[in-house]
């Protein structure tokens, strides 16, 4: 899958993960951290059905796995490989 490969390439870059304000709030609300985010991005399953965001003109992908506590965690991310960035939009239970 091309999205998974793009995510893996972006993770190799320094400072490639950006967090939307909503994602930061969800991290506090749902008690997960950047280590959990990286774990999901590295090992998670990318949904085969991305959603087009008309406002930001990008594709959003759902990536699901478990956090370090073993709790299900799904991230919604926008990929921006042309600028070397992946933005976490939100995090939720699977």
GROMACS elastic network, one bead per residue, 0.5 to 0.9 nm:
[ bonds ]
;  ai    aj funct       b0    kb
    1     4     6  0.55408   500
    1     5     6  0.65025   500
    1     6     6  0.88356   500
    1    46     6  0.83682   500
    1    48     6  0.83515   500
    2     5     6  0.51154   500
    2     6     6  0.61140   500
    2     7     6  0.86164   500
    3     6     6  0.50452   500
    3     7     6  0.61557   500
    3     8     6  0.86515   500
    3    46     6  0.74193   500
    3    61     6  0.80458   500
    3    79     6  0.80249   500
    4     7     6  0.51030   500
    4     8     6  0.62531   500
    4     9     6  0.87189   500
    4    41     6  0.86377   500
    4    42     6  0.89214   500
    4    44     6  0.89218   500
    4    45     6  0.81008   500
    4    46     6  0.64489   500
    5     8     6  0.51143   500
    5     9     6  0.62561   500
    5    10     6  0.86484   500
    6     9     6  0.51324   500
    6    10     6  0.61483   500
    6    11     6  0.86268   500
    6    79     6  0.78023   500
    6    81     6  0.69188   500
    7    10     6  0.51043   500
    7    11     6  0.61736   500
    7    12     6  0.88812   500
    7    41     6  0.71123   500
    7    42     6  0.80150   500
    7    79     6  0.74515   500
    7    81     6  0.84142   500
    7    86     6  0.73952   500
    8    11     6  0.51756   500
    8    12     6  0.67404   500
    8    41     6  0.77471   500
    8    42     6  0.67459   500
    9    12     6  0.53981   500
    9    13     6  0.72124   500
    9    81     6  0.85763   500
    9    84     6  0.88619   500
   10    13     6  0.54224   500
   10    14     6  0.84642   500
   10    16     6  0.60309   500
   10    17     6  0.80166   500
   10    79     6  0.87598   500
   10    80     6  0.89101   500
   10    81     6  0.68983   500
   10    84     6  0.60825   500
   10    85     6  0.65169   500
   10    86     6  0.68976   500
   11    14     6  0.75631   500
   11    15     6  0.85324   500
   11    16     6  0.63980   500
   11    17     6  0.75087   500
   11    38     6  0.81712   500
   11    41     6  0.81119   500
   11    42     6  0.79157   500
   11    85     6  0.88058   500
   11    86     6  0.83747   500
   12    16     6  0.80137   500
   13    16     6  0.55905   500
   13    17     6  0.88648   500
   13    84     6  0.72570   500
   13    85     6  0.85583   500
   14    17     6  0.83768   500
   15    18     6  0.76452   500
   15    84     6  0.87634   500
   15    85     6  0.79076   500
   16    83     6  0.89856   500
   16    84     6  0.59238   500
   16    86     6  0.59885   500
   16    87     6  0.82906   500
   17    38     6  0.89324   500
   17    84     6  0.88130   500
   17    85     6  0.58991   500
   17    86     6  0.50162   500
   17    87     6  0.58264   500
   17    88     6  0.72193   500
   18    85     6  0.68805   500
   18    86     6  0.60951   500
   18    88     6  0.62016   500
   18    89     6  0.88100   500
   19    22     6  0.79519   500
   19    23     6  0.58347   500
   19    24     6  0.63824   500
   19    86     6  0.85366   500
   19    87     6  0.55533   500
   19    89     6  0.65746   500
   19    90     6  0.82895   500
   20    23     6  0.51395   500
   20    24     6  0.65167   500
   20    25     6  0.88677   500
   20    87     6  0.66743   500
   20    88     6  0.60469   500
   20    89     6  0.52136   500
   20    90     6  0.73807   500
   21    24     6  0.51978   500
   21    25     6  0.64468   500
   21    26     6  0.87684   500
   21    89     6  0.78875   500
   21    90     6  0.86938   500
   22    25     6  0.51449   500
   22    26     6  0.62220   500
   22    27     6  0.86667   500
   22    88     6  0.88908   500
   22    89     6  0.64887   500
   22    90     6  0.59977   500
   22    91     6  0.87543   500
   23    27     6  0.61328   500
   23    28     6  0.87705   500
   23    75     6  0.88457   500
   23    88     6  0.62667   500
   23    89     6  0.53158   500
   23    91     6  0.61540   500
   24    27     6  0.51143   500
   24    28     6  0.65896   500
   24    29     6  0.87852   500
   24    33     6  0.89875   500
   24    88     6  0.89600   500
   24    89     6  0.88327   500
   24    90     6  0.78870   500
   24    91     6  0.89586   500
   25    28     6  0.52512   500
   25    29     6  0.61687   500
   25    30     6  0.85230   500
   25    90     6  0.85410   500
   26    30     6  0.56856   500
   26    31     6  0.78292   500
   26    32     6  0.81699   500
   26    90     6  0.65025   500
   26    91     6  0.60597   500
   26    92     6  0.74735   500
   27    30     6  0.53725   500
   27    31     6  0.54580   500
   27    32     6  0.50068   500
   27    33     6  0.60622   500
   27    34     6  0.85720   500
   27    90     6  0.83438   500
   27    91     6  0.70777   500
   27    92     6  0.89844   500
   28    31     6  0.52150   500
   28    32     6  0.69362   500
   28    33     6  0.81226   500
   29    32     6  0.82777   500
   30    91     6  0.81491   500
   30    92     6  0.75474   500
   30    93     6  0.85650   500
   32    35     6  0.80264   500
   32    36     6  0.60099   500
   32    37     6  0.76230   500
   32    67     6  0.73916   500
   32    68     6  0.87077   500
   32    73     6  0.87126   500
   32    91     6  0.87246   500
   33    36     6  0.53082   500
   33    37     6  0.63780   500
   33    38     6  0.88583   500
   33    67     6  0.89394   500
   34    38     6  0.61050   500
   34    39     6  0.84601   500
   35    38     6  0.52035   500
   35    39     6  0.61823   500
   35    40     6  0.87591   500
   35    67     6  0.83171   500
   35    68     6  0.79058   500
   36    40     6  0.62620   500
   36    41     6  0.86029   500
   36    66     6  0.79903   500
   36    68     6  0.60033   500
   36    69     6  0.87689   500
   36    73     6  0.84421   500
   37    40     6  0.52862   500
   37    41     6  0.61985   500
   37    42     6  0.86078   500
   37    67     6  0.76513   500
   37    73     6  0.86467   500
   37    75     6  0.77026   500
   37    88     6  0.85699   500
   37    91     6  0.86119   500
   38    41     6  0.50142   500
   38    42     6  0.59586   500
   38    43     6  0.84779   500
   39    42     6  0.52015   500
   39    43     6  0.60096   500
   39    44     6  0.75240   500
   39    65     6  0.79994   500
   39    66     6  0.78824   500
   39    67     6  0.67318   500
   39    68     6  0.76342   500
   40    43     6  0.53894   500
   40    45     6  0.81980   500
   40    63     6  0.69342   500
   40    64     6  0.64730   500
   40    65     6  0.52808   500
   40    66     6  0.66036   500
   40    67     6  0.68070   500
   40    73     6  0.73634   500
   40    74     6  0.75961   500
   40    75     6  0.76339   500
   41    44     6  0.56275   500
   41    45     6  0.83968   500
   41    46     6  0.88518   500
   41    63     6  0.69293   500
   41    64     6  0.83319   500
   41    65     6  0.83578   500
   41    75     6  0.82343   500
   43    64     6  0.86051   500
   43    65     6  0.68959   500
   43    66     6  0.89115   500
   44    63     6  0.56144   500
   44    64     6  0.50276   500
   44    66     6  0.78925   500
   44    74     6  0.84985   500
   45    48     6  0.89893   500
   45    62     6  0.81719   500
   45    63     6  0.53006   500
   45    64     6  0.52791   500
   45    65     6  0.66213   500
   46    49     6  0.85972   500
   46    50     6  0.88194   500
   46    61     6  0.67401   500
   46    62     6  0.58486   500
   46    64     6  0.67049   500
   47    50     6  0.67431   500
   47    61     6  0.64947   500
   47    62     6  0.53858   500
   47    63     6  0.61722   500
   47    64     6  0.78784   500
   48    61     6  0.82397   500
   48    62     6  0.85805   500
   49    61     6  0.74650   500
   49    62     6  0.82932   500
   50    59     6  0.60876   500
   50    60     6  0.54599   500
   50    62     6  0.71316   500
   51    58     6  0.84690   500
   51    59     6  0.55901   500
   51    60     6  0.51530   500
   51    61     6  0.66941   500
   51    62     6  0.88434   500
   52    56     6  0.88003   500
   52    57     6  0.71070   500
   52    58     6  0.59365   500
   52    60     6  0.62538   500
   53    56     6  0.56619   500
   53    57     6  0.54704   500
   53    58     6  0.54599   500
   53    59     6  0.60324   500
   53    60     6  0.68819   500
   54    58     6  0.71953   500
   54    59     6  0.89032   500
   55    58     6  0.82496   500
   56    59     6  0.87057   500
   58    78     6  0.66530   500
   58    79     6  0.74691   500
   58    80     6  0.79834   500
   59    77     6  0.83866   500
   59    78     6  0.59397   500
   59    79     6  0.69724   500
   60    76     6  0.63715   500
   60    77     6  0.54087   500
   60    79     6  0.71596   500
   60    89     6  0.85717   500
   61    75     6  0.79565   500
   61    76     6  0.55029   500
   61    77     6  0.53170   500
   61    78     6  0.64229   500
   61    79     6  0.80328   500
   62    74     6  0.64752   500
   62    75     6  0.56010   500
   62    77     6  0.65430   500
   63    73     6  0.83533   500
   63    74     6  0.54253   500
   63    75     6  0.52347   500
   63    76     6  0.65015   500
   63    77     6  0.77454   500
   64    72     6  0.73984   500
   64    73     6  0.58663   500
   64    75     6  0.64990   500
   64    76     6  0.89769   500
   64    93     6  0.88396   500
   64    94     6  0.64699   500
   65    70     6  0.89187   500
   65    71     6  0.84387   500
   65    72     6  0.59076   500
   65    73     6  0.56034   500
   65    74     6  0.64226   500
   65    75     6  0.88313   500
   65    94     6  0.78694   500
   66    69     6  0.75766   500
   66    70     6  0.52207   500
   66    71     6  0.51503   500
   66    73     6  0.52267   500
   66    74     6  0.80218   500
   66    94     6  0.87170   500
   67    70     6  0.52516   500
   67    71     6  0.54233   500
   67    72     6  0.63479   500
   67    73     6  0.60968   500
   68    71     6  0.73822   500
   69    72     6  0.88792   500
   70    73     6  0.89031   500
   71    93     6  0.80382   500
   71    94     6  0.89740   500
   72    92     6  0.83055   500
   72    93     6  0.56306   500
   72    94     6  0.54240   500
   73    91     6  0.67255   500
   73    92     6  0.57433   500
   73    94     6  0.53651   500
   74    90     6  0.83463   500
   74    91     6  0.55655   500
   74    92     6  0.52454   500
   74    93     6  0.58454   500
   74    94     6  0.51252   500
   75    88     6  0.67628   500
   75    89     6  0.73965   500
   75    90     6  0.57853   500
   75    92     6  0.64977   500
   75    93     6  0.87630   500
   75    94     6  0.87248   500
   76    87     6  0.85748   500
   76    88     6  0.60499   500
   76    89     6  0.54238   500
   76    90     6  0.53565   500
   76    91     6  0.63488   500
   76    92     6  0.84413   500
   77    86     6  0.67156   500
   77    87     6  0.54481   500
   77    89     6  0.53538   500
   77    90     6  0.73156   500
   77    91     6  0.89817   500
   78    85     6  0.86263   500
   78    86     6  0.58646   500
   78    87     6  0.51673   500
   78    88     6  0.65884   500
   78    89     6  0.70586   500
   79    82     6  0.88580   500
   79    84     6  0.86079   500
   79    85     6  0.65653   500
   79    87     6  0.65075   500
   79    88     6  0.88862   500
   80    83     6  0.58426   500
   80    84     6  0.62042   500
   80    85     6  0.50885   500
   80    86     6  0.57116   500
   80    87     6  0.77496   500
   81    85     6  0.58121   500
   81    86     6  0.72846   500
   82    85     6  0.77783   500
   88    91     6  0.77395   500
